[in-house]
C-alpha cells in the first residue's frame, strides 16, 4: 500500500539536528538557507532555474545546489538544493 502522506521527523544532517518533512512524491530535497549556513558547504550553479510552487501559492526559485550532497530516501538519491 502506497501513501502520499507527508511525514515529519527530526533528523541529523552532518551533525546538525534538522526538522524534516518527507514527501514520497517529491523529486528533489531542499533545505532552508538558515540551515544551509550551518553546513558550511560549497554551492555550485544548477545550470537552470528550478521553480518550486508551495501549497500557499508562493513560488521559490532555486538555482544552486550543494556539491556532493545528497539525501537517500528508500534507496533513491535526491540532490540537496
C-alpha positions in Angstrom: 0.0 0.0 0.0 1.4 3.4 -1.0 0.7 6.7 0.6 1.1 10.3 -0.4 1.1 11.5 3.2 3.9 13.8 4.2 5.9 12.6 7.2 7.6 14.9 9.7 10.7 14.0 11.7 13.8 15.3 13.4 17.0 14.1 11.7 20.7 14.7 11.9 22.5 16.1 8.8 26.2 16.5 9.1 25.9 16.5 12.9 23.2 19.2 12.9 19.6 18.4 14.1 17.0 19.4 11.4 13.2 19.4 11.3 12.4 17.4 8.2 9.3 16.9 6.0 9.4 13.8 3.8 7.2 13.8 0.8 7.2 10.4 -1.0 6.1 12.1 -4.3 8.9 14.7 -4.3 11.6 14.8 -7.0 14.1 16.9 -5.1 15.2 17.6 -1.5 15.6 21.1 -0.1 17.0 22.8 2.9 16.4 26.3 4.2 19.1 28.9 3.7 19.4 29.3 7.5 20.2 25.6 7.9 22.5 25.6 4.9 24.6 28.2 6.6 25.3 25.7 9.4 26.6 23.1 6.9 29.4 25.3 5.6 29.5 23.6 2.2 30.3 24.8 -1.3 27.4 25.8 -3.6 27.5 25.3 -7.4 25.1 26.5 -10.1 22.4 24.1 -11.2 22.7 25.4 -14.8 19.0 26.2 -14.8 16.4 27.7 -12.5 14.1 25.3 -10.7 10.7 26.9 -9.8 9.0 25.5 -6.7 5.3 26.2 -6.0 4.3 25.9 -2.4 0.9 24.9 -1.1 0.2 28.5 -0.2 0.8 29.8 -3.7 4.3 31.2 -3.1 6.9 30.4 -5.8 10.5 29.9 -4.9 13.4 29.8 -7.4 16.4 27.5 -6.7 19.4 28.0 -8.9 22.2 26.4 -6.9 23.0 23.0 -5.3 25.4 21.7 -2.7 28.4 19.8 -4.2 28.4 16.1 -3.4 25.4 16.4 -1.1 22.5 14.0 -1.5 19.7 12.7 0.7 18.9 9.0 0.5 15.3 8.0 0.8 14.3 4.4 0.1 17.5 3.8 -1.9 16.8 6.8 -4.2 19.3 9.6 -4.3 18.0 13.2 -4.2 20.3 16.3 -4.7 20.3 18.7 -1.8 19.2 22.0 -3.2 
